[in-house]
Amino acid sequence: MAQLDLPEDIFRDEASELLGELETRLLELEKDATDKEQINGIFRALHTIKGSGAMFGFLRISTFAHEIEAVYDRIRNGQMEASRAVIDLTLNSCDHLRFLLDRAHEADGEGLRREEELTAGCRRLLAPAVPDAPPPEGAPEAPAGEAAPVGTETAGPEREADRVTYRIRLRPPANLFTSGVDMLAAFDDLRSLGPCQIVTQTDDLPQLEDLQPDHCYYYWDIVLTTSRGEAAIREALMLAAAGGNLQVAPIDDEKEAIPASEVEKVGEILVERGDLAPQEVEQIVHGQKKFGDLAVETGAVTPEKVATALLEQRVVRELRERREQAEATSSIRVAAVKVDRLVDLVGELVTVQARLSQVAARNSNIDLLAIAETVERLIAELRDNAMEIRMLPIGATFAKFTRLVRDLSGDLNKEIDLVMAGGETEVDKTVIDKLGDPLMHLVRNAVDHGIELPAEREVRGKPRRGTVRLTAEHAGAFVLIRVRDDGAGLDADAILAKAREKGLVSPQAELSERDVYKLIFLPGFSTAKNVTAVSGRGVGMDVVKQNIESLRGSVEINSWRGQGSEILLKLPLTLAIIDGLLVRLGSDSYIIPLALVEECLALTQDDTARMGHRHIIQVRGEIVPYVRLAEHFAMEYPRPAIEQIVVCRVDNKRLGLAVDKVVGQYQTVIKPLSRFYKNVRGLSGASILGDGTVALIMDVAQLARIAEAEELSEIDQVQASVRTEGGSARKSRGSAGNDHGI
C-alpha cells in the first residue's frame, strides 16, 4: 500500500517554500524599504506560517512567527522603517524557523537560547512604538471597529485607475473554531489590500436545540477595492477558506469609468450573489409588472435581449465556477520518493521492452513485431513523461545564493550584486540536489577571491560594486551553468608558483595557461595567504570537481587578467535513463553516452602502422588520440583486423575509443556499480540489456584524463631520455678533449 503523506510533512514542505519566498522578498525589500508589495507579502507569509503552525501543532513555530509578524505589522502601518537591522534580524529569524521545522518538538539548549535572543530583538524593535499620526483638523474620525468608507486609502497610495472592486463571499468550514485560524488576522490581511466592508451573515444559524457549540455557522459577505488582484485576496483568505468555499468576483473596474447611473439594481445583485432566483425577483415585483415586461413595453429592449441577458449571466457564472475548479485542481504535490519509484519502474519497463523487441525479431513473427513496436512507442512516451515530472527549474537553487552573496560581501567589506539568468531552465531533481555544494563553493570563491575591494576597483577604473553572474541554459542533452565575476581574474603565474612550491609540478614542466588553471582542482591546493572562515584550506575546488564528475559532468575554467573569470559546468539533464551507443569488446558489451559521441571511424592495422603504432589517428587533418579499451581493461583475446574508433568530445577536446564492433543506439537504464568496482577507472555504471546480460557504461571524461596523463608521461620520458643522451654526449666530448690535450 502506498504511504500517505502526513499532515506534518505537508506543513514542513509548504513552510519551507514560504521561507524561501520570505527570504527572497526580504532581499528585495532591502533594495527599496518602501516597497509595499514586498512588505505585505512578508507579512502574509509570516501570518500563514503562524496559522498553519498552530493548526498542525507546531506551537514553537507559531509563537516565534507571531513575534516577527508583529514587527512587520508595525512596518506596513507606517510606524516603523524596514532598516538593514530589521532585515538582518528577520533573515536570522528565517534561519531559526528552518531549524525549528526540523526539531520543533525537541528541547535544544542552543536553539532555545537563540530563540530568546531573536524574540528579545523583535520586542526591542516594538518597544519605541510610534504613535499614530493625528488626523487632519476637521476630518471625521471613524468609529472603532468599523471599516473605512469606500474610497478611502487604507493600504498605501494606489493609482485609482488600477483599482478593482470585488464581491467576496467566504463560507468557512464547520470546524473553523477548532482549526486554529485567526479570523481577525485574516480580515486585517484583507484590509491591508485596500478599502474593505465586511458584513456577517447569520441566516444559517440553527435552532438552539440543534446548535453545536464548536461549529461555525457564520459566513461573510465582503466588498473590497484593491489594485492587488484576485490572487492576493485568495492568498489572504487561504487558511480561512481551506475546506470551505470562497467566491470572488469583480463588480467594478475603475479603468472602465462606468457612470453611476449604470449601477446594478438590488434585485440584479441578489440574483448574481445567488441569494434569489430570477423567478423570485419576478414574483416580488409582480405586484406592478415584470421588469422584463416593463423594459419591453417602454421600447428600451426586445424580449429576446432580456432572455439573452439572463443567459449571459448564467453562462458567465458557470465559466467562472469551472475556471475556479480547474485552478484548484491544476497541480498536485507528490513526494519525491514516489516520483523516483515511478522512474525506477519505467526503467524496468524499458529493459523488458528491449527483451520483447529482441524476441520478436528473433522469431520473425509479424504480429509480435507489431506489438513490440507499439509497446516501444508507448514506453518511450511514458519514459519522457516520467522524466519531465522529475525535471525542476533551477531558479530555486539559484535564489539561495542571493542571501549568501549578501552576507559574504558584508563580512568581507565588499559591494557585490548577484545577477541570475536562466532560472527557468529545467534539470533532473537528482542533479539539482547534488548541485548545491559545488555552486556554493564557486560563488564563495567568486566573492572572496574574484571580486576586489571597492577601493581597488576604483583604482583600476572599475565601478565600486562588483558583479557575480549565475546563468543556466540548455545545450542538447546537457545543461550549461556559468559562474562569472568581473573581478581580477586568475593569476596563472601565482598558481604555477604555488604548485611548484608544493611539489605538484616539476620545475622544468611547461604548462599552457588552461592547464595551469586546472591545478586549482588538486586536493589541498590554495593560493590564499591566510585561512579564513570563507576560504584558504584548499578543499573547495576539489569538492566541486569530485561532485560534478560524480554527476557525469565536466568543469571548464576561463579567465581574463583584470577582467574576471568564468567557471563553466556541463551537466547531463538526467541521471536515470540516457541514450547510449552499444559497442562490443570481445564477447562483452559496453555503452558510451550518445551525447558525447561525434562519429565512428574504421581503424585498420595499416592505419596503426602508418602512425608508428602510436595511439593516434588522423581525422580530416586533425590528430586525435585514442584509447584502446581492450588494453585499458587488460582483456586478452585476438584483435580483429578492422576495429572501430568512436570519436567523443570531452572538455572541448576530441578523444577516440577503440572497440571491436559498434552495435547501435540503445536506451540505457543506469544502474550503480557495486562497491567492489569503485577502484576500476573508466566506468560510471551498468545497464541490463534485453537478453539479460550486463553492459558496463563508460566514463569518457575519466578515460580522457587517463589518456592525457599517459601522453604527458610519455613526453616526460622522451624529454628525460633526450637530456640523458645530451649529458652523456657532452661528457664524452669533454673526455675526448682532455685526452687530446694530454
N, C-alpha and C positions, 0 to 999 in steps of 0.2 A: 504494500500500500504506500502511496506517495506521502511523504512527510509534509504536513501542513505548516505554513508559516505562522509562528506565534505572534500575538499582538505586540509583545515586547520587541521582537525582531523587526516588525513593521515600523514601530516607533523609532527604533535606532536608525533604520535606513532613511526614513523621512527627516529625522532630526539631523543626520549627517549632511543631507542635501541642503537643509535650511542653514546649517552652519557655514557650508561652502558659499551659499548665496549671501549670507550675512557678512562674511569676510570680504567678498568682492564689493559689496555696497559700502562697507566701511572705508576701503581703499579709494573708492570713487568719491566718497564724502570728504575725504582728506584733501582732495584737489579743489573742492568747492563746498565750503562749510554751510552754504545757504541752499543747497540742493534739496528742495522739499521732497522730491520723489524718492531720493535715497533715504532721507530721514524717516519718511512714512514707511518705506519698505523695511528698514531696520526695525522699526517699532513693531510692524506686523509679524516679522519673522520671530522676534523675541516673544511676542504675545502667543504665537502659535506653539512655540516650544514650551512655554509655560503652561498653556492649557492642555496640550497633549501629554506633557509630563505628569500633570495631576491626574489626567484621565487614566493613564496606564500604570500609575503607582510609582513614578519616579519623582518622589516628593522633594529630594535634594535638588534635582534639576529645576523643578518648578519654582521652588523658593528662591534659588540663586538667580534664575532668569528674571524673576519679578524685580529683584534689586536693580538689574541693568535696565529693565523696561522702564522703571520709574525715572531713570536719568533721561532716557530718550523721550519720555512723555513731557518732561520739562523742556527739552530741546525743541520738540515740534510745536510747543505752545509759545515759543519765542522767549522763554525765560532763561535760557542758557545757550551758550555757543558751543558748537562741536569743535573744540580745540584739539590740538595734537595730543594733549594729555588725556583727554576723554577718549580719543581714538585708540591710544596705546592701552588704556585700561580696558576698553571693550575688546580689543584683539586678544589681550591676555585672558579675559573672561571667556572668549570663544575657545581658547586652548583648554581652559579648565572644564568647560562644558563637554568638550570631546573626551577629556579624562573621565568625567562623570558618566558618560554614555557607556564606557567600558566597565567602570567599577562604581556604579551608582549605589549599590547596596553594601559596599564594603566600608568599614570604618578605618580609613587610612590616615595616619597622623600627619604626614606631609601634605596630603590633599586637603585635610581639614584646615591646616594652618594657612595654606594658600587661599582657600575659600574665605577664611575670615579676613585676610588681608584685602582681597578684592572686594568683599562686601563692605568693609570699612572704607575703602576708596570710593565706592559708589555713594555711601552715606555722607562722606565729606563733601562730595560734589553737590549733594542735595541740601546740605546744611545752610549755606548762604542763599536761601530761596529769594528769588527776585519777585517783589510784589507785582501784582497785576497792575498794568498801567490804567490810570483812571480814565473813564470815558470822557469824550469832549463835552464841554458845557452845553447843556440843552439837549443832549442825546438821551432818550429814554432808556432806562435800564430794563433788561429782560428779566422777568420773574424767574426765581430759582427753579430749576428742573424743567423749564420749557425750552423747546428747540428754538433756534434763531429763526426769525421770519424768513420766508422765501425771498431770495435776492440778496441777503446779507452775506458777507465774506467771512467764513469761519475756518478756512483751511489755507490761508495764504493767498496772495494775489493770483488771479486767473484772468485770462482774456475771455470776455463774455462770449465771443464768437466761437470759443472752443467748448462751451459747456452744453451738456445734455441733461435733461430731466428724466428720471427713471421712475417707473411704478414698480415697487417691490412688495412681494408677499412672502413672508417667512413662516412656514409651518414646521416647527422643530419636532424631533421625535418625542414620544411619550416619556422616555427616560431622561429628558433634558436635565432635571434637577439632580439626578444621581450620577451624571456623566462627568461632572467637574467643570462644565463650561460656564464661564462668567459672561452672562448676557450683557451686563452693564459695560464691561470692557469691549464687547463686540459692538455695541451701539456707539461707544466712544470712537472705535475704529471707523465706523460709518461717518460720524460727524467730522472726522478729520479729512474726509474726502470732499466735503462741501456742505452747503445748507441742507438741513435734514429735518423732516417732520415725521414723527413716529406715533402711530395710533394702535393701542392694544385692543384686540378683538376678543370678546368673551362669550360669543354665542355657542361655543362648543362645550361650555360647562354643563355637566350632567346634574341631575337631582342629587340632593345631599346624600341620600342613601346609596347612590351609585358611585359617589366620588371616591377615588383612590388618592390618598394624600401625597404619594410620591410621584404621581403622574402630572404631566404638564398638559393643560387643556387650552392654554392661550396660544394665539398666533398674532402676528403683527403685520399691519399694512404701513408701508413706508414710502415717502416721496423724497427723492434725493436729487439734487442738482450738482453735477461734478463734471470735470474735464478728464477724469482719470479712466473712464471706460468701464464696461461691464465686468471685465476680468478683475479689476480692483475691488469691485463690490462683492463678487463671489469669493474672493480671497479673504475679505474681512469677515464674511459670514460662514466661512468654510466649516469651522468646528460646530457652530450652532446648527447648521443645516445638514450635518452628517447623519444619515438615517432618516431625515425628514424630507421636506420639499421646499425648494427655493425658486420663486418665479421673479424674473427681472425683465422688464420691457421698457423701451424708451417711449415717452409720450410727448416729448417736445425737444427739438434741436434748435438752438439759438442761431445756428448758421442759416437756417431756412427762413428766419424772420417772418413767421406766420402771424398774421394780425390777431388781436384779442377777440375779434368778432367770430373767429372760426374755432373757438374753444369748444370741445365736445360737451354735449348735454349730459346731465346727470344720468339719464337712462342709458345713454351710449356707454358711459364709463362703467356703469354697473354690469352691463352686458359683457363688455370686454374683460372685466375682472372675473366674470363667471358667477357673480352674485345673483343675477337674474337672467332668466331665459328671455329671448325676444318675445315669446308668446306672453310671458308675464308682464313685460313692459306694455305690450299692446292692450292687455286686459286692464292695466292700471289707467291708461289714457283712453280706455274705451268709452268712458263717460262722455267725452267730447267726440273724438274721431281718431282713428289710427293715424299715426304720424305719417306713414307712407301715403295713406289716402289724402291727408291734408297736403302733402308735398305734391301729389299728382294733380289735385284739384287746383292748386294755385298755379299750375303750369311750370313749376320750377324744374321738375324731373319727370321722367316717364316711369310707369310701373316696372319696366324692365331694369331701369337703373337702380331702383330700390332693391329689387331682387339681386342684382349684381353686387351692390354694396354689401348685403348680408353674406353673399357667397364669398366675396373677397375677404371679409372679416374672418370667416370660418377657416378659409384656406391658409391665410397668413398665420393664424393661431396654430393650426396643425403643423405647418412648416417649422415654426419656432420650437414647438414641442419635440418634433423629430430631430431638429438640429441639436437641441439640448441633450436629448438621449444619446445621440451619436457622439457628442463631445464627452459625455460621461463614460462612454464605453470604448473610446478610440484607442486607449492604451491600457496595458495591464503591467503590474510589477511581478516579475518572476525571479526566483532565487537563482544565482549564478550556477549553483551546483546542478540545478535542473537543466539548464542550457548546456552545461558541459556533458551531462549524461546523454542529452539528445545528440550532440555532436559525436560522442563515442558510438552510439547506436548507428548513426549514419555511416560512420567509418566501417563498422561491421557489415553494413549493407553493401557498401562499395566493394568490400572483399568478396562477399557472396556473389554479387553481380558479376565480378570478374571470373569467378569459377563457373557460373552459369553460362557466360559467353564462351568460355573455353570448351565446355561440354557440348554446347550447341554446335560449335564449329567442328569439333571432332566427329560428331555423329552425322553431320551434314543433313540434319532434319530441318526442312524449310519452316514448319510450324514452330519448332523450338527456337529457331533463329529469329523469327519474327517476335516471339515472346521476349527473347533475350534483348533484342533491340529496344522494345518498348520499356522493359524494366530498366535498361541502361539510361534511357532518356528521362524516365521519371525519377530515378535515383540521382541523376545529375542535377535536376531541378531541386529535389529535396536537399541535396548537399549544398547547393548555392544558397537556398533559403535559410538553412540551418547556420551556415557561416555568416550570413548577413545579420541574423539575430544576435550573434556574438560580437558583431562589429560595433564599436562605440566611438563617438567623436573624441578626438584627443584634446579638445579645448579644455575639458575639466581638469586634465593633468597639467596643462599649461597654466591654468588660473592659479594653481597652488604656489607658483613661483613669484607671483606678484608680491605676496607677503614676504617671501624670502629675500627678494631684492631690496624691498623697503627696509627690512630690519638690518641686513648686512651693510647697506650703504650708510645707514645711520651709525652703526658700530665703527665703520672704517672712515667716517667723516668724508664720504664721497656723495656726489649728487648724480644719481643714475635713474634713468627711465627704462622700464621693460616694455618693449613693443612686441606684440604677438600677432601672428597671421596664420591662416590655415587651420584654425581651431575646429572647423567642421570636417576636417579630414578624418575618415573612419579607419580604425585599426582593430585587430583582434583584441578582445579583452585580456587574453593571456599576455600579449605583447605589452599592453598598456600597464598591466600590473607589475611587470618586471622592468619597466622603463623609468620608474620614478627615481631610483637611486642614481643611475647614470646621468640623467638630466640634472639632478640636484648638484652633482659634483661639477658638471660642466658650467652650470650657471654660477655656482660659487667661485669657480676659477676665473670666469669672465669678470666677476665683480671684484675679486681680490687681486688677481694678477694682471688682468687685461686693462681695466679702466684706471686711468691715472687720477691723482688727487686734483681737485678743481684748480689749484694754483699752477700745477704742472701743465694742465691742459691749456690754460690761458697763455703760458709762456710759449707753447707750441702752436699757438694760433687756433686752438680748438675752443668750442663752447664749453662753459664750466660743467654743464650736465652731460654725462656720458650716456650712451645708449646700448642696451643689450637687446638683440633681436632673436626671437624664438619663433621659427616658422616650420610648417609641415606641408607636404604636397605628395600626391600620388605620382608614381613613375612605374607604370606597368604593374608587375606583381609585388612591387616594393613601395614603401613609404620613405620619403627623404625628410629628415629632421635636421635643421640647421640651427646652431647656436653661434651667433656672430656678435662681436663687440667692435666698437670704434676706438679701442684703446691703443696701446703702444705696439702691439704685435709681439710675436715670439722673437727672442734673441737667439738666433742659431749658434752664434759664437759662444754665448754663455752656456747653452745646453751642451754643446760638444765639449767644452772645457770641463764642465761638471761630470759628464760621462767618463772622460779620460781620468779625472781625479778619482772617481770611484772604481776605476778599472773595468768599466763596462765596454770601453772601446780602446783598441790598441793605439798608441801614439802615432803610428805610421798610417793608420786607416784613413782613407779619403772617402767621405760620405757626401752624397748630394744633400741639398737643403731639405728635401722631402724626407730623406732617410734620417736626417738629424732630428726632424720633428717627431718621428716615430719613437725616438728614445724616451720621450716623456711617458710612454706607456709601460716602461720597465718597472718592475716592483721596487719600491723604495726610492725611486728617483724623484728628486725635487730640487728646484733652484732657489727655493725660499731661504733667506738667510736666518730667519727666526721662525720657530714653531709657535703658531698661534692657535686659537680656537677654530679658526677658519681653515687654515692650510699649513703645509710645511712638513708633514710626516711622510709624503711620498706614496700614499695609498689611494688617492682619489682617481687618477687617470688609469691606474692598474685595475681598479674596480670597474671603471667604465668599459675598458677593453674586454674584460672577462664576461661581464654581463651582456654586452652587445653580441659577443661571439656565441654565448650560450643561446641567444635568440637567432642564430644563423645569420647575423648581420655583420656589417663592417663599419670601420671608423676611418675617416679621411680628414687630414688637417691641412688647412691653407692659412697662410699668414702674409701680411704686408707690413713691412717695417714702418712704424709710426702711424699706420692707418687702422690697424686692428687685425683680428684673426677670426677664423671660422672653423668650427668642428662640424663635419657632415656625418650623420648617422644614416646608414642604409639598412632598412629592416624589412623582413617579409611581412606581408599583410596578415598572414595567418600561420599558425604553427601546427595545425591539426591535419589538414588534407592539402596536398600540393600536387601539381602536375610534375611528373618526373620522366626522365629518359632511362629506359631499362636497357642495361648492357650486360654482356657475358664476359667472364674471365674463367676459362676452362669450363667446368660444369657448374660454376657458381654464378649467381645473379647479383647485380649491383644497380643502384639507382642514383642518377645525377639530377639535382634540381633543374628542371627545364628552364626556369627563369634565368639561369646563369649561362645556358648553352647558346653559342652563336652559330656554330656549324660543325659538320662532321666530315673528315677527310680520310682518305686511304693512305696507309703507310706500308711501303714495300721494303724488302731487305736492301734493294738498290738505293732507295732513299736514305736509309740508315748509313750505308757505306759511303754515300756521297757526302754526308755531313761528318765523316770521320768517326762514326759510331758515337757521336755525342747526342744527348737528348734534346735536340733542337730540330725544328722543321721550318721550311720557308713557305710562307703563305702570302702569295701575291706581293712578293718583295719584302715582306716583314718577317724577321726571325722570331719564332715563337718557341719557347722552351716547353717541354712536356715531361710528364711523369709516367713511367711505365708501371702501371698499378700492380702487375704480377710480381715485379721485382720489389716494389714497396711492401707488399704483403707477404713476401718470401714464399710465393707459390711456385712450385716446380712442376712443370709439365711442358710438352713440346709446343713451341711457339708457332702460331700459324704463319703461312707465307705472306699473307696480307693482313695487317692489323688495321684498326680504325682509331683515328685521333679525334676525340671530342674536344673542340676548342671552346673554352669558357672564358668569361671576362670577370675578373675579381679585382677590386680596387683600381679600376681603370687600366688594368694590365691583363694581357691575354696569356692563358695557360692551357696546354693540351693535356688530355688524359688518354693514355694509350690503352685500349681494350681489345679483346678478341673479336667481339661482334656487337653491333648496335641492333637491338630488337625493335624498339619503337617507343612511342609515348605511353605512359602508364599513370593512372590516377593512384597516387601514393598516400596511404593512410599511415602517418608517422607513429611508430611505437618507440618508447625509450629503450635504450640498451641496458642490460644488466650491469651491476657494479663491477662484475668480473672483467668487463671490457672497457673500463674507464681509462685505462692507460694505452689503449690502442689508438694511435694517432691517425687521423684522416677519416674517421667515421662519426656520424652525428645521430644515427638512429637506425631503425629497421622497419620493414614493412612485410606483410604477409601477401604472397601472390595468390592468384586464383587457384593454382594447383596445390596450395597448402605449404609450399616451400617459403623460406625466408630470404628476402633480399636486403642487403645492407645499404644504407643511404650514405653517400659520400659527403664529407665535409670539405668542400672545394677550397674554402678560404684557408683552412689549415694545411691542406695539401700544397697550396701556393706558397705558404710560408716555409714549409719543409723544402720545397724545390729551390726557393730563394736562398735559404740557409746553405743548402748543399752547393749551390752555384758559387756563393761567396767563399765557402770553404775551399772549393777547387781553385778559385782565383788566388786566395791566400797561399795555398800550397805552391802554385806556379810562381808567384812572386817570391816566396821564400826560396824556392829552388833556383830562381834566377839570381837572387842575392848571394846564395851559397856558391854557385858556379862563378859569379863575378869575383867574389872574395878569393876563391881558390886560384883563379887566373891571375889576379893581381899579386898574390903571394908567390906564384910560380915565376912571374916576370921579375919580381924583386930578387928572388933567389938566383935567377939566371944572371941578373946584373952583378950581383955580388961575386959570383963565381968568375964572371968575366973580368971583374976588377982584380981578383987575386991572380 
